[in-house]
Amino acid sequence: MLSKYAAPDDDGFKAVSSHLLGFAEEARRRRREKGELTTMQLELSETNLPPKVSLRDDPHGLQVAKWLMAYRPEEVQHLDIETLVYEARRLEKWDNPNNRDNSSSGSILGKLSQSVQSVVGQSIRRLSSIVSSAAIYAAGSGAVSEKTADQIAAESGVARKVIHDIEESMAGVRIQTRDALLLEPNLLDTIDEATIDEVAAAVGAKPALDLRQNVLGHEPAPDAEELELPRDSIRFRPGGAKAGRFQYGFFEEKPVVIERIPYTPVEGSTDVPPQDLHRVRRMVARLSHPERTSRHVLRCAGYVQDRFEKQIGLVFYLENGGDTASPPAGLHDLYHGSSKEPGKAAKPRHVRVPLGLRFKLAHSLAVALEGLHRVGWMHKGVESKNLVFFPPEANEAGGRGMDAGGLDGPYLFGFEWARPEDAETDLKSDFSLKNNAYRHPNRWGKPNVKFTKAHDVYSLGVVLLELACWKSIFRLKFKNLKDACRCEPEALRREMLKSVREDIPHLVGQSFAAVVETCLRFDEITEGFDELRAHEEFKEKVVGVLRRLATAEV
């Protein structure tokens, strides 16, 4: 079966051999699980492929599909095996120009840098190795009718592993290709071309490319009528929580939450300044785009103006219901416990959160930021007050408020100053220590440098440090936060890094501490990197590590 390879030290021989050994080991494992085999429904039979898909001209793919369909595990009965194999074979062709059909030979992939093509090519070759190994295994498998019940069950286990490996490898190829199309510097001037490319459509990148076009201003500004909602179209919830920044209501009979943003009106009127209104409309257009950057950013319905209060209200659709009798809670609020000030809503009570849940929160925030950066959008306000939770549905009237059970679905808010990466940087002065503590040292006071994604990542590092200690940055006893007049930005960063290296590993482990340090030093670590390489570094060293921690049983 392996005779087509030159020698045992051939790379292809090694890859296919490795997969075959894996399949064989899976078969042996399934045979050992005798107890499960006797209860399995053995109704597998040879299956004829339907005539709708073009695998008929692909004997290699056809053999794999027929074998997988014959031994399809029960839990994937819904899966269209034929389409899965067809798509895998389609992706395989991209790594070999000689195998591409005429429609893909001039693909945008050819304009990627050689290093990026190499990375994508490696992923495609891994997928090709899995499919080739499956074909070899299928060729020697034999008919279902010739096998015992134990053998059929073992084959089903092997099929399960093959399906998992193909799906996982295809997902990797699609994500890498999508990110390359979005972030590869060579394509910035041809993004319009990428949106109609056959490969971009095949990997599902078109919606994200459309959003990136929107972010970069390649699309005309939306009409005000499309985004501004009449104020009387919002039915504010009677008796609902109105906690300053947020208010609940209904729009078109769907539950919404309105985030209110104050503005300074044009002198002598109550109107929003034209430049601010333009930015609001651009921002709402992106937040309402069908392609969501992550599940941690709510979809926006539009905005309303309140000239009397001098506020813009961003209207977001609420998901999964929620206890709208209780106010939303920012992460910052949850650190400190309840307090009741005259004329203000009570803050949520102090919530003690297990370490594993804090890892999940950290991962959620990193995923939210990665999704924004992927399409070229910077948040510019990553702070614990902007990571917001909505209390779960109450079991009894009046609501139960926020507890640890409601912390699995945080949402990122505070988009009033979000901007695309190539926009002009707002260099207005801000000497507020409350705001500057989360900012990169180069962005304190009156900044003289352009805002970058690394500045967002730095702010993420500050929030992760808070999560590790479950305290606000202002309660961590850093000397440089005691006196606003004498606070030195770089000295504060050094203090935080010292704590990360000496104290944080004891609290949350070395891996989490390493993530926090990476964020606080991300500008140094990625100096000289292009956009795609820096994004991959963030995904690997921050999102990837936090994902492993979040999925571990801690």
Disulfide bonds with the S-S distance in Angstrom:
none
